[in-house]
């Protein structure tokens, strides 16, 4: 069985030994579209993360029997065309829940607690020169008693809710599918959630219902003291509108892990803000704790071992 991973560099420093046990495994750090079409010609199993698997690529692999993606979403694969050729597509569900939840609170705690300011106060010598035992110049607030509004109450959103409760927060959510299946917390309209939440945290997939879900009009509904966190998909938020809203004080700030274009272009509005201190960024790493990546490799290997 011939197996190849076309963009293995995206996985970082992990062991690919589980794939080596399953067949003749080849690892490629990255692949251009032209390289990908050449590399799949005699494959039985194709492993990818962000490589586009379109009709042309599938047609270039006459022996292909299985496509495994190192992700939960499959939006970069033409699943319908693969199915028409009898090729199953298998994703990895649930591998990154704890990793994404932890990153969510990394951003929340940094935003609310002013972590960069206090760190700089000590490292710059400002605290040493102040003559005071404390630095009271950044007004941070407690999560207890505040409201977190969760957009998308799936596995990740549900765990964010539980941890928020442990901090003493009130929880509400907006169902992007319109079903409102979770009965533990109030399901609100998007407008009501935005108007009442102190923190809005996005944990939804990107689809026709969520693309550009939050733009200028929606940001204006939020409290001026509120923060927005997005670890879902970049295109759920209109990025230019968010940069402007934070700069103008429409909302207090935002924590962003995902972007419409990745990596982030150097001329992006996020990188040209008047008040960058109001933002927290991470380069799409919420999924990528070392434990999550190890779990991901394991799930992908299991998906291959199941056969087709």
C-alpha positions in Angstrom: 0.0 0.0 0.0 1.5 3.3 -1.1 0.8 6.3 1.3 2.0 9.9 1.0 1.5 13.0 3.1 1.7 16.0 0.8 2.1 18.8 3.4 3.7 17.2 6.4 5.5 20.3 7.5 2.2 21.6 8.8 2.3 19.0 11.5 5.5 20.2 13.1 7.8 17.9 15.2 5.7 14.7 15.5 6.3 11.0 14.8 5.0 9.6 11.5 5.9 6.1 12.5 2.2 5.0 12.7 2.0 5.5 8.9 5.3 3.7 8.3 3.8 0.6 9.9 0.9 0.6 7.5 2.7 0.6 4.1 5.2 2.3 1.8 5.0 5.8 3.3 6.5 8.9 1.7 6.6 12.3 3.5 6.7 15.6 1.6 7.2 18.8 3.6 5.0 20.7 1.2 3.6 20.4 -2.4 2.7 22.9 -5.0 -0.4 22.0 -7.1 1.9 20.8 -9.9 4.0 18.7 -7.5 0.9 17.3 -5.9 -0.5 16.0 -9.2 2.8 14.2 -9.9 3.2 12.8 -6.4 -0.3 11.1 -6.3 0.0 9.2 -9.6 0.6 5.8 -8.0 -0.9 6.4 -4.5 -3.4 4.2 -2.7 -3.8 6.6 0.3 -3.5 10.4 0.2 -2.8 12.3 3.4 -3.2 16.1 3.4 -3.8 19.0 5.8 -4.3 22.1 3.7 -3.5 21.0 0.2 -6.4 21.5 -2.2 -7.8 18.2 -3.4 -9.9 19.1 -6.4 -11.1 17.2 -9.5 -7.7 17.6 -11.2 -5.8 16.1 -8.3 -8.2 13.2 -7.9 -8.1 12.5 -11.6 -4.3 12.4 -11.4 -4.5 9.5 -9.0 -6.0 6.5 -10.8 -5.2 4.1 -8.0 -6.4 6.3 -5.2 -8.6 4.4 -2.6 -8.7 6.8 0.4 -8.2 10.4 1.3 -7.4 11.3 4.9 -7.3 14.9 6.1 -5.4 16.1 9.2 -8.4 18.2 10.3 -12.0 18.1 11.2 -13.2 20.3 8.3 -13.0 19.0 4.8 -13.7 22.3 2.9 -10.4 22.0 0.9 -11.5 18.6 -0.6 -14.0 18.1 -3.4 -15.9 15.4 -1.4 -18.7 15.0 -3.9 -16.3 14.3 -6.8 -14.3 11.9 -4.6 -17.5 10.0 -3.7 -18.4 9.8 -7.4 -15.1 8.0 -8.0 -15.7 5.7 -5.0 -13.0 7.3 -2.9 -14.0 7.8 0.8 -12.8 11.0 2.7 -12.1 10.6 6.4 -11.5 13.4 8.7 -10.4 13.5 12.4 -13.1 14.5 14.8 -12.5 15.7 18.4 -8.7 15.5 18.4 -8.2 19.2 19.2 -11.0 20.0 21.6 -8.8 20.5 24.7 -6.1 22.4 22.6 -8.6 24.8 21.1 -10.4 25.4 24.5 -7.1 26.2 26.2 -6.1 28.6 23.4 -9.5 30.3 23.8 -8.8 31.1 27.4 -5.2 32.0 26.7 -6.6 34.9 24.7 -9.5 35.7 27.0 -7.2 35.9 30.1 -4.6 37.9 28.3 -7.2 40.4 27.0 -9.1 40.8 30.3 -6.1 40.7 32.5 -3.8 42.9 30.6 -0.9 40.4 30.6 1.3 42.1 28.0 1.1 45.4 29.9 2.1 44.0 33.2 4.8 41.8 31.7 6.2 44.9 30.0 5.9 46.9 33.3 8.4 44.6 35.0 10.7 43.8 32.0 11.1 47.5 31.0 12.1 48.6 34.5 9.0 50.8 34.8 7.9 48.9 37.9 11.4 49.0 39.5 11.5 52.8 39.0 8.0 53.4 40.3 8.7 53.3 44.0 5.4 51.4 44.5 4.8 47.8 45.4 2.2 47.6 42.6 1.2 49.0 39.2 -2.4 50.1 39.4 -2.4 51.8 36.0 -4.2 49.1 34.0 -7.8 48.5 35.0 -8.4 44.7 34.6 -11.5 43.0 35.6 -12.7 39.7 36.9 -14.5 37.0 34.8 -16.8 36.1 37.7 -20.2 37.6 37.2 -19.6 38.5 33.6 -21.3 36.9 30.6 -19.7 34.9 27.8 -21.7 34.5 24.6 -20.6 31.4 22.6 -21.3 31.3 18.9 -21.5 27.6 18.1 -22.3 25.2 21.0 -20.6 22.0 19.7 -18.0 20.0 21.4 -15.5 22.9 21.7 -18.2 25.5 22.6 -19.6 23.2 25.3 -16.3 22.7 27.0 -15.6 26.5 26.8 -19.0 26.9 28.6 -18.0 24.5 31.4 -14.7 26.3 32.0 -16.3 29.7 31.9 -18.7 28.5 34.6 -15.8 27.4 36.7 -14.6 31.1 36.6 -18.1 32.1 37.8 -19.3 33.4 34.4 -22.8 33.4 33.0 -23.1 31.5 29.7 -25.4 32.0 26.7 -25.0 30.9 23.1 -26.2 31.4 19.6 -26.9 28.4 17.4 -25.6 28.9 13.9 -27.7 26.0 12.7 -30.8 27.3 14.2 -31.5 24.1 16.2 -30.6 25.3 19.8 -30.1 21.7 20.9 -28.2 22.5 24.1 -30.6 23.0 27.0 -28.1 23.8 29.7 -27.7 27.4 28.7 -30.0 30.0 27.2 -30.0 30.1 23.4 -30.3 33.7 22.2 -30.6 35.5 18.9 -27.3 36.7 17.6 -28.3 40.3 18.3 -29.3 39.6 21.9 -26.1 37.7 22.5 -23.9 40.4 21.1 -25.7 43.1 23.1 -25.5 41.3 26.5 -22.1 39.5 26.4 -18.9 40.8 28.0 -16.9 38.2 25.9 -18.1 36.7 22.6 -16.3 33.5 21.6 -16.6 32.0 18.2 -16.5 28.2 17.8 -18.5 27.6 14.6 -17.6 26.0 11.3 -17.4 28.1 8.2 -20.4 27.6 5.9 -23.1 29.7 4.1 -24.7 30.6 7.4 -21.6 31.8 9.2 -19.5 33.5 6.5 -19.2 37.2 7.4 -21.5 36.6 10.3 -20.0 39.4 12.3 -19.3 42.7 10.5 -19.6 46.4 11.2 -23.3 46.2 12.1 -22.9 43.3 14.5 -19.8 44.8 16.2 -21.7 48.0 16.8 -24.2 45.9 18.9 -21.5 44.9 21.3 -20.6 46.6 24.6 -17.7 49.1 24.3 -16.1 47.1 27.1 -16.5 43.7 25.4 -14.0 41.4 23.8 -14.3 39.2 20.8 -12.4 35.9 20.4 -12.3 33.9 17.2 -10.7 30.4 17.1 -13.3 29.2 14.5 -12.6 30.3 11.0 -11.3 33.7 9.8 -14.1 34.4 7.3 -16.8 34.3 10.1 -15.6 37.8 10.9 -15.2 40.7 8.5 -11.6 41.4 9.3 -11.4 45.0 8.1 -14.5 45.9 10.1 -13.1 44.3 13.2 -9.8 46.2 12.9 -11.7 49.4 12.5 -14.1 48.7 15.4 -11.2 48.0 17.8 -9.2 51.0 16.7 -12.3 53.3 17.2 -13.2 51.8 20.6 -16.5 50.3 19.4 -15.3 47.2 21.3 -12.4 46.9 23.8 -10.3 44.4 21.8 -10.1 40.9 20.2 -8.2 37.7 20.3 -7.7 36.1 16.8 -6.2 32.7 15.9 -7.7 32.3 12.4 -7.6 34.4 9.3 -9.2 34.6 5.9 -5.8 34.3 4.2 -3.2 32.2 5.9 -0.4 33.1 6.5 -1.6 36.6 7.2 -0.5 39.1 4.4 1.9 41.8 5.6 -0.5 44.5 4.4 -3.4 43.2 6.4 -5.5 45.6 8.4 -4.7 43.7 11.6 -1.0 44.6 11.1 -1.6 48.3 10.4 -3.7 49.3 13.4 -3.5 52.5 15.4 -4.0 50.4 18.6 -2.4 47.0 18.2 -2.2 46.7 22.0 -5.9 46.0 22.0 -5.4 42.9 20.0 -4.0 39.4 20.7 -3.0 37.2 17.8 -1.8 33.6 17.4 -0.9 32.0 14.0 -3.7 29.4 13.7 -2.2 27.3 16.5 -5.3 26.6 18.6 -5.5 23.0 17.1 -1.8 22.3 17.5 -0.8 21.3 21.1 1.7 18.5 20.9 -0.9 16.2 22.5 -3.5 17.2 19.8 -1.0 16.6 17.0 -0.1 13.1 18.4 -3.8 12.3 18.7 -4.4 13.5 15.1 -1.7 11.2 13.7 -3.2 8.3 15.7 -6.7 9.0 14.3 -5.4 9.3 10.8 -3.6 5.9 11.1 -6.8 4.3 12.5 -8.7 5.7 9.5 -6.2 4.0 7.1 -6.3 0.8 9.1 -10.1 0.6 8.7 -9.6 0.1 5.0 -12.1 1.2 2.4 
